[in-house]
Amino acid sequence: MVVDIQKKIGFSGTVLVENKNKILINKSFGFANRSDQLRNTAETRFGIASGCKLFTAIAICQLVEIGKLSLDSRVRECLKFPLPYMEEKITVHHLLTHTSGIADYFDESEMDDFEELWIKQPMYHLRNIQDFLPLFQNKPMKAEVGRSFHYNNAGYILLGLMVEEISGISFCEYIEKNIFHKAGMKNSGYFSFDTLPRNTALGYIDQQDGTWRTNIYSLPVRGGSDGGAFVTASDMAKLWDALWNNLLLSDKMTKKLLQPHVKTNNDSFYGYGLWIKNNGEKTIKYHVMGYDPGVSFHSAYYPEKDIKTVVCSNKSEGAFEIYAGIEESLVFGRDN
């Protein structure tokens, strides 16, 4: 099934499916480096774009657990940076659930191409979370606080700044120490494009005329709290295990993170840093996704079947088709 879809769409990346820690699928396709013909393998690290908002949400919940923060804390009281247009009543909960109403630095309703951001603000200047602030801190509110769900990267930048303010260390260092290390994610990290470690896939943008280019001039030079971490497929599976077995948060706080806090459409909800599909009676899956130029990523946990899926791609498209095929044949198929 996966091979058939891969051939049809030219998927490049790694696919991992586990059921009760038994590996059902572990396949890699395409090249991590096309110029040198280096193939993707199970050990390849891939960018996951917004898929790592879950890491940020876990970090915030950890700080709440130890009493350094509250989900009801007012954002303006937690940060030292000027945010002149931010409503006083916006809380940490609002940022986690994309219901704050603040302006985003990349709004799909106003901008079609993510790369347009770097015309005025070169991407190589964005190495720290604080570097993103000028892109949105002086923009007026976009919507009423708490009124509706509107996916917002800027909100997660502010959450990352809170992690730094409270912990006293950089956001990336906090995540690596308190999440990656505890979950056994030894091959994951927030790497700069100009110092990528070995076994890291370059992201590729395919042009309509058959040519291609890498994404090194299309994204911030280093990711942060709204996206941009690199993981291996097996490390992402370990993240689901660690979360589900309360290695990162207490049982109570894990349930709070996994709670459907806001409805996004008929059967989809958003918790803290992840999407939730619910059929009205039970939760079908928890999932995260990420798309950037040269990156497509989907990962899910299906609690009833104890199945974990991870689809990492170093192309702008393709992860969804593989992910949907896995759901149709292995998760929700006739024999499951």
Secondary structure by P-SEA (a helix, b strand, c coil): caaaaaaacccbbbbbbbccccccbbbbbccccccccccccccbbbbbcccaaaaaaaaaaaaaaacccccccccccccccccccccccccaaaaaacccccccccccccccccccccccccccccccccccccccccccccccccccccccaaaaaaaaaaaaaaacccaaaaaaaccccccccccccccccccccccbbbbbbbccccccccccccccccccccbbbbbcaaaaaaaaaaaaacccccaaaaaaaacccccccccbbbcccbbbbbccccccccccccccccccbbbbbbccccbbbbbbbcccccaaaaaaaaaacccccccc
